[in-house]
Every structure is written in structure tokens, then in C-alpha cells.
Amino acid sequence: MPKVSSVVVPYATYLRVYEPLAAFPEPERGHWARYARRPERPSYQDELRRALADLLPTPPIPVPVQESAEAFVLEADGVVCVCPWRTRLRGWQALQELPEDLPNVVLDAMLPPVVRRQAAMDYERWLAHNPDSRPWIRTATWQVPLNWFVLVSDEERRYEKGTGEIPPMLRYRTPMVQARRRVARSLRTLKDAIDEGPLIDGLVDVGRWLEEFHPRSLVELDYGGLVHALPAGDLEDDHSAADVAAGIEALRQGDGTAAGEAYGRLVERWRAVRDRRSAN
């Protein structure tokens, strides 16, 4: 395994799908079965460090030359489930989104246009032979998109303070059938109450993505490196999934005041994170 830096790479959050081994065709199923038996496996921090290291050469390497053979693994009710990294595919997709997030002068300094054009051409050629491809992981920086919280409930929240060199952890896990049910129910409520908006658009998009996976999969929302941008007390008191659920339920009941209060709690909680992002 390549050596990676010990530097913590913060501020990215993740939405992951873990599929049972039965969902994968051979020979990929065999690969993941053998992989799951390994005693040690890299973490999401390792993946980020490797990606950052690829940006240091001249010219930079925006997308790995080969697809990752790594995955996250968990066992639920005796069933081994894996979440492939698919770092190369996600790198191509992230490159398509960069122009929306960065000014051209910054983007050109970080990744010269000729490098981006070559990566785009490589992606087009690859996509022609893999039209049904999709990532098992979605990533956001400096935030947890509100539509992600719709997929989980506060009862599925797991928080650990962390000790010494072990950082805090905040994540949710839920069965795929529950996540899909919550998306469908929330969409009906939101469309009846507000007709259109970014939350609805985001839910439609994430709902379509979830439909691509095995019904016995697990969905995980992980605060990842964002825990380093939040004070420990704020992180421990963060029940954003409960606030999102309360807001949607209030809309379902026609209680605009309660819905506004839930939204206000979310805005106040995430304001400090947005301010840090702007400062950077």
C-alpha cells in the first residue's frame, strides 16, 4: 500500500452506499470478498491524501490513472457489505463541478485548462464503454447538504467524542428501504407545501441515485473531516437530522411557524461553518 502523509485532510462529508456482496457480479464479487477479509484497510483520509499528493507534480494529475481497488467494508446482520471508492470516476465527476465552485483564475492556476481538457476527453471515452456507471460515494465540502439529512433519523445518529489522537465521529446509518421511504414521503410533503426549490431538486437527485443500488444496501451519512471545523460542544449538540425531520413534519401538518423555527435552528447551527469557508 502506498505511504501517505499523516496530515489530517478536513472539511469533507460523505454519503455512502454499502451493497451486499451478492449485488456484485463475478469476478468483482470475489475481489471484494477477499478484500473484506483483510485485517487492515485504508481510511477516507488516506484517499484524500493520495488525491492531494497527485496535485503536486507538474503538470498535476487531477484524476488517478487507474481505478481504485479499495472499498469501505462493514457487516450488518451477518451480511458483508462493501462501498467501493471508485476514486477515478468520482474525480472525473468532481472536475465537471469545479467551474461552479471556483473562479476561472483560481481554477486555471490549480488545474491548467489543457489538463482539464485531457481529463474530460478521457472521461468521455471511458463513459462510452461504461454508460451505466455510478459512484457509491457522494462528497460535499464545508457542509452536509440538507437533503442528505432526510434519508436518516435522529435515532440512527452515532456520536463519539474522540480521545487523544482519535478524532470525534458523527455519522448515521440506515437501511436502504428506510432511506427510499423517507425520500418519497418527504418529496410528497415538500411538493404540496412549497412546489419547487433546491431541497426538492436535491431530494429528487439523491432519490434517483439510491434507486441504482441493491434494496438490502445500507446508507451512511458521515461528517468525515467536517468534525475538525466544528467545536466539540457544537458537534455533540448537532441534531440536524431531527431538525430537518421536524421541519418537514411541520409542513405536513400545515404549521408554517414550527417549520420556520426548525429551519432557523439549522441556519444558526451551520452559519459558523459557512463563515469559516468564506474565510478560507
C-alpha positions as CSV (number, residue, x, y, z in Angstrom):
1,M,0.0,0.0,0.0
2,P,1.5,3.5,-0.9
3,K,2.7,5.5,2.0
4,V,0.6,8.6,2.7
5,S,1.0,11.7,4.8
6,S,-0.2,11.7,8.4
7,V,-1.7,15.2,7.9
8,V,-5.4,15.4,8.6
9,V,-7.3,16.4,5.5
10,P,-10.5,18.0,6.8
11,Y,-13.9,19.5,5.8
12,A,-15.3,16.8,3.5
13,T,-18.5,15.0,4.3
14,Y,-19.8,11.8,2.7
15,L,-22.9,9.9,1.7
16,R,-22.1,6.3,1.1
17,V,-24.0,3.2,0.0
18,Y,-22.8,-0.2,1.2
19,E,-24.0,-3.0,-1.0
20,P,-24.1,-6.7,-0.1
21,L,-21.6,-8.9,-1.9
22,A,-24.4,-10.6,-3.8
23,A,-25.1,-7.3,-5.6
24,F,-21.7,-7.5,-7.4
25,P,-21.1,-9.7,-10.5
26,E,-18.1,-12.0,-10.7
27,P,-15.1,-11.6,-10.7
28,E,-15.7,-8.3,-8.8
29,R,-17.6,-10.2,-6.1
30,G,-14.6,-12.4,-5.4
31,H,-12.3,-9.5,-5.2
32,W,-14.4,-7.8,-2.6
33,A,-14.9,-11.0,-0.6
34,R,-11.1,-11.4,-0.4
35,Y,-10.7,-7.7,0.3
36,A,-13.2,-7.8,3.2
37,R,-11.0,-10.5,4.9
38,R,-8.0,-8.2,5.1
39,P,-7.1,-7.2,8.7
40,E,-6.3,-3.6,7.8
41,R,-7.8,-1.3,5.2
42,P,-7.2,2.4,4.4
43,S,-9.5,5.2,5.6
44,Y,-11.2,8.1,3.8
45,Q,-8.4,10.3,5.0
46,D,-5.9,8.1,3.1
47,E,-7.9,8.5,-0.1
48,L,-7.9,12.3,0.3
49,R,-4.2,12.5,1.0
50,R,-3.4,10.4,-2.1
51,A,-5.6,12.7,-4.2
52,L,-3.9,15.8,-2.9
53,A,-0.4,14.3,-3.5
54,D,-1.3,13.8,-7.1
55,L,-1.9,17.6,-7.5
56,L,1.7,18.3,-6.5
57,P,3.6,17.2,-9.7
58,T,3.9,19.4,-12.7
59,P,1.6,19.1,-14.6
60,P,-0.8,17.9,-11.8
61,I,-2.7,14.6,-12.0
62,P,-6.3,15.6,-11.5
63,V,-7.7,12.0,-11.8
64,P,-6.0,8.7,-10.9
65,V,-4.6,6.8,-13.9
66,Q,-6.2,3.6,-12.7
67,E,-9.4,3.0,-10.8
68,S,-9.1,2.3,-7.1
69,A,-9.4,-1.3,-5.9
70,E,-10.2,-0.1,-2.3
71,A,-13.5,0.0,-0.5
72,F,-15.1,0.6,2.9
73,V,-16.4,-2.6,4.5
74,L,-19.0,-3.3,7.2
75,E,-21.0,-6.3,8.4
76,A,-24.7,-6.0,9.2
77,D,-26.8,-8.9,10.5
78,G,-24.1,-11.3,9.3
79,V,-24.0,-9.9,5.7
80,V,-20.8,-8.4,4.4
81,C,-21.4,-5.1,2.6
82,V,-18.9,-3.0,0.7
83,C,-18.7,0.6,-0.6
84,P,-16.2,0.8,-3.4
85,W,-14.2,4.0,-3.5
86,R,-14.3,4.4,-7.3
87,T,-11.9,7.4,-6.9
88,R,-11.2,7.8,-10.6
89,L,-14.9,8.1,-11.5
90,R,-15.6,10.5,-8.7
91,G,-12.5,12.5,-9.7
92,W,-13.9,13.0,-13.2
93,Q,-17.3,14.0,-11.9
94,A,-15.8,16.4,-9.4
95,L,-13.8,18.1,-12.2
96,Q,-17.1,18.8,-14.0
97,E,-18.4,20.6,-10.9
98,L,-15.3,22.7,-10.2
99,P,-16.3,25.6,-12.5
100,E,-19.4,26.1,-10.4
101,D,-17.3,26.5,-7.2
102,L,-14.1,28.3,-8.2
103,P,-13.4,31.5,-10.2
104,N,-11.6,30.8,-13.5
105,V,-8.4,32.4,-12.4
106,V,-8.2,30.2,-9.4
107,L,-9.2,27.1,-11.3
108,D,-6.6,27.8,-14.1
109,A,-3.9,28.2,-11.5
110,M,-4.7,25.0,-9.8
111,L,-5.5,22.9,-12.8
112,P,-4.4,24.3,-16.2
113,P,-7.0,24.2,-19.0
114,V,-5.0,21.7,-21.0
115,V,-5.0,19.3,-18.1
116,R,-8.8,19.6,-17.6
117,R,-9.5,19.2,-21.3
118,Q,-7.5,16.0,-21.4
119,A,-9.3,14.6,-18.3
120,A,-12.6,15.5,-19.9
121,M,-11.7,13.6,-23.1
122,D,-10.6,10.6,-21.1
123,Y,-13.9,10.6,-19.2
124,E,-15.9,10.8,-22.4
125,R,-14.0,7.8,-23.9
126,W,-14.5,5.8,-20.7
127,L,-18.1,6.7,-20.3
128,A,-18.8,5.5,-23.8
129,H,-17.9,2.0,-22.6
130,N,-19.4,2.4,-19.2
131,P,-22.7,4.2,-19.7
132,D,-24.4,2.8,-16.5
133,S,-21.6,3.7,-14.1
134,R,-22.4,5.4,-10.8
135,P,-20.4,6.1,-7.7
136,W,-21.1,4.5,-4.3
137,I,-20.0,7.7,-2.6
138,R,-21.1,11.3,-2.7
139,T,-18.9,14.0,-1.3
140,A,-19.6,17.6,-0.1
141,T,-17.2,20.2,1.3
142,W,-17.8,22.5,4.2
143,Q,-21.4,21.3,4.6
144,V,-23.8,18.4,4.9
145,P,-26.5,19.0,2.2
146,L,-29.9,19.3,3.8
147,N,-31.3,16.6,1.5
148,W,-28.9,14.1,3.0
149,F,-30.5,14.5,6.4
150,V,-33.8,13.5,5.0
151,L,-32.5,9.9,4.5
152,V,-31.8,9.3,8.2
153,S,-33.3,9.8,11.6
154,D,-32.0,11.1,14.9
155,E,-32.4,7.6,16.4
156,E,-29.7,6.4,13.9
157,R,-27.2,9.0,15.0
158,R,-23.9,7.8,16.4
159,Y,-21.6,10.3,18.1
160,E,-18.2,9.7,19.7
161,K,-16.2,12.4,21.3
162,G,-12.8,11.1,20.4
163,T,-9.8,10.9,22.7
164,G,-6.1,11.7,22.3
165,E,-5.2,11.2,18.6
166,I,-8.6,9.7,17.8
167,P,-10.8,12.4,16.3
168,P,-14.5,12.8,17.1
169,M,-17.0,11.0,14.9
170,L,-20.6,11.7,13.9
171,R,-22.5,9.5,11.5
172,Y,-25.8,8.0,10.7
173,R,-26.6,4.6,9.1
174,T,-30.0,3.4,7.8
175,P,-31.3,0.5,5.7
176,M,-31.8,1.4,2.0
177,V,-35.6,0.7,2.2
178,Q,-35.9,3.3,5.0
179,A,-33.9,5.9,3.1
180,R,-36.0,5.5,0.0
181,R,-39.3,5.6,2.0
182,R,-38.2,8.9,3.7
183,V,-37.3,10.4,0.4
184,A,-40.6,9.6,-1.2
185,R,-42.7,10.8,1.8
186,S,-40.7,14.0,2.2
187,L,-41.0,14.8,-1.5
188,R,-44.8,14.5,-1.4
189,T,-44.9,16.9,1.6
190,L,-42.5,19.4,0.1
191,K,-44.2,19.5,-3.3
192,D,-47.5,20.1,-1.6
193,A,-46.1,22.8,0.6
194,I,-43.6,24.8,-1.5
195,D,-43.9,23.4,-5.0
196,E,-40.2,23.9,-6.0
197,G,-36.8,24.7,-4.6
198,P,-33.3,23.4,-4.1
199,L,-34.3,21.0,-1.3
200,I,-36.8,19.3,-3.7
201,D,-34.3,19.3,-6.5
202,G,-31.7,17.7,-4.3
203,L,-34.1,15.1,-3.0
204,V,-35.1,14.1,-6.5
205,D,-31.5,13.7,-7.5
206,V,-30.5,11.7,-4.4
207,G,-33.6,9.6,-4.7
208,R,-32.7,8.6,-8.3
209,W,-29.2,7.7,-7.2
210,L,-30.5,5.4,-4.4
211,E,-32.6,3.5,-6.8
212,E,-29.5,2.3,-8.6
213,F,-28.5,0.1,-5.6
214,H,-29.5,-3.3,-4.1
215,P,-32.5,-3.0,-1.8
216,R,-30.6,-4.6,1.0
217,S,-27.9,-2.0,1.0
218,L,-27.1,0.4,3.8
219,V,-26.9,4.2,3.5
220,E,-24.3,6.0,5.6
221,L,-24.1,9.8,6.3
222,D,-20.7,10.6,7.7
223,Y,-19.5,14.0,8.9
224,G,-16.0,12.9,7.9
225,G,-13.4,15.6,8.2
226,L,-16.0,18.3,8.9
227,V,-15.7,17.4,12.6
228,H,-12.5,19.3,12.6
229,A,-14.3,22.5,11.7
230,L,-16.9,22.2,14.5
231,P,-16.3,22.9,18.2
232,A,-16.7,19.7,20.3
233,G,-19.8,21.1,22.1
234,D,-21.5,22.1,18.9
235,L,-20.8,18.7,17.4
236,E,-22.2,16.9,20.3
237,D,-25.4,19.0,20.2
238,D,-25.8,18.7,16.5
239,H,-29.1,17.0,15.8
240,S,-29.6,18.4,12.3
241,A,-31.5,15.3,11.1
242,A,-34.0,15.8,13.8
243,D,-34.5,19.4,12.8
244,V,-35.0,18.5,9.2
245,A,-37.5,15.9,10.1
246,A,-39.3,18.3,12.4
247,G,-39.5,20.9,9.7
248,I,-40.9,18.6,7.1
249,E,-43.4,17.2,9.6
250,A,-44.5,20.7,10.5
251,L,-45.1,21.4,6.8
252,R,-47.1,18.2,6.6
253,Q,-49.3,19.5,9.4
254,G,-49.6,22.9,7.8
255,D,-47.7,24.5,10.7
256,G,-45.5,27.2,9.0
257,T,-44.4,28.6,12.3
258,A,-42.9,25.4,13.5
259,A,-41.3,24.7,10.2
260,G,-39.7,28.1,10.2
261,E,-38.3,27.5,13.7
262,A,-36.8,24.2,12.7
263,Y,-35.2,25.9,9.6
264,G,-33.9,28.7,11.9
265,R,-32.1,26.2,14.1
266,L,-30.4,24.7,11.0
267,V,-29.3,28.1,9.7
268,E,-27.9,29.1,13.1
269,R,-26.0,25.8,13.5
270,W,-24.4,25.9,10.1
271,R,-23.7,29.7,10.0
272,A,-20.3,29.3,11.7
273,V,-19.2,26.6,9.2
274,R,-20.2,28.8,6.3
275,D,-18.2,31.7,7.8
276,R,-15.1,29.6,8.1
277,R,-15.5,28.5,4.5
278,S,-15.7,32.1,3.4
279,A,-12.6,33.0,5.4
280,N,-10.7,30.3,3.5
